[in-house]
Amino acid sequence: MHEGKTITKRKEKMEKSSYECVKKAYKDVSLQELRDRLAEFAEVRGWKQYHSPRNLLLALVGEVGELSEIFQWRGEVARGLPNWSSDDKEHLEEELSDVLLYLIQLADVCGLDLGQAALAKIVKNARKYPVINQKSS
Ligand SMILES: Nc1ccn([C@H]2C[C@H](O)[C@@H](COP(=O)(O)OP(=O)(O)OP(=O)(O)O)O2)c(=O)n1
């Protein structure tokens, strides 16, 4: 194998194992935690200047496109993704995360509290769609 490729593979392996550690260490991740980490991520890279609401929205839409590609041409997909490979599931996790991370950043640069807004919206939805008849499942 080419030396560069070996280094890349090793790097990918290290990244994967540190990613597994992060997943184990943080069970309940808050939107606030993600927002703060993202703000720091952008700050230390000097990217804050590019993270305008419009740019973040466009980035978000781009990631929604990448997320859609995973489902494209697969036909209907069963809940729990029983026939998907672990690579496919990992890919899905990454694209879902990209969408979430841009969404959180968008809300942040707009000065909005996404967690509070989402809770308020759930309450509003419940008022709009009252429970009429509970079906047994
Ligand atoms: N200016 C930027 C660039 C990236 N990101 C973060 C948010 C996303 O989680 C991820 C997006 O990175 P890429 O643009 O490299 O997109 P992908 O990870 O989807 O890579 P690719 O498009 O090569 O599949 O990085 C960010 O916060 N701000």
PDBQT file of the ligand as one rigid body, heavy atoms in Angstrom, charges set to zero:
ROOT
HETATM    1  N1  LIG A 201     -17.424  26.695   7.668  1.00  0.00    +0.000 N 
HETATM    2  C1  LIG A 201     -17.717  25.522   8.232  1.00  0.00    +0.000 A 
HETATM    3  C2  LIG A 201     -17.362  24.326   7.608  1.00  0.00    +0.000 A 
HETATM    4  C3  LIG A 201     -17.687  23.144   8.215  1.00  0.00    +0.000 A 
HETATM    5  N2  LIG A 201     -18.353  23.148   9.391  1.00  0.00    +0.000 N 
HETATM    6  C4  LIG A 201     -18.726  21.900  10.037  1.00  0.00    +0.000 C 
HETATM    7  C5  LIG A 201     -20.235  21.712  10.110  1.00  0.00    +0.000 C 
HETATM    8  C6  LIG A 201     -20.490  20.350   9.508  1.00  0.00    +0.000 C 
HETATM    9  O1  LIG A 201     -20.683  19.404  10.555  1.00  0.00    +0.000 OA
HETATM   10  C7  LIG A 201     -19.218  19.993   8.771  1.00  0.00    +0.000 C 
HETATM   11  C8  LIG A 201     -19.344  20.176   7.280  1.00  0.00    +0.000 C 
HETATM   12  O2  LIG A 201     -18.082  19.945   6.726  1.00  0.00    +0.000 OA
HETATM   13  P1  LIG A 201     -17.879  19.765   5.162  1.00  0.00    +0.000 P 
HETATM   14  O3  LIG A 201     -18.262  21.024   4.475  1.00  0.00    +0.000 OA
HETATM   15  O4  LIG A 201     -16.483  19.268   4.984  1.00  0.00    +0.000 OA
HETATM   16  O5  LIG A 201     -18.965  18.705   4.732  1.00  0.00    +0.000 OA
HETATM   17  P2  LIG A 201     -18.994  17.127   4.915  1.00  0.00    +0.000 P 
HETATM   18  O6  LIG A 201     -18.496  16.745   6.276  1.00  0.00    +0.000 OA
HETATM   19  O7  LIG A 201     -20.395  16.732   4.558  1.00  0.00    +0.000 OA
HETATM   20  O8  LIG A 201     -17.945  16.591   3.853  1.00  0.00    +0.000 OA
HETATM   21  P3  LIG A 201     -18.230  16.160   2.347  1.00  0.00    +0.000 P 
HETATM   22  O9  LIG A 201     -19.088  17.236   1.747  1.00  0.00    +0.000 OA
HETATM   23  O10 LIG A 201     -16.847  16.081   1.765  1.00  0.00    +0.000 OA
HETATM   24  O11 LIG A 201     -18.944  14.853   2.435  1.00  0.00    +0.000 OA
HETATM   25  O12 LIG A 201     -18.189  20.810   9.306  1.00  0.00    +0.000 OA
HETATM   26  C9  LIG A 201     -18.664  24.341  10.003  1.00  0.00    +0.000 A 
HETATM   27  O13 LIG A 201     -19.242  24.346  11.100  1.00  0.00    +0.000 OA
HETATM   28  N3  LIG A 201     -18.348  25.507   9.406  1.00  0.00    +0.000 NA
ENDROOT
TORSDOF 0
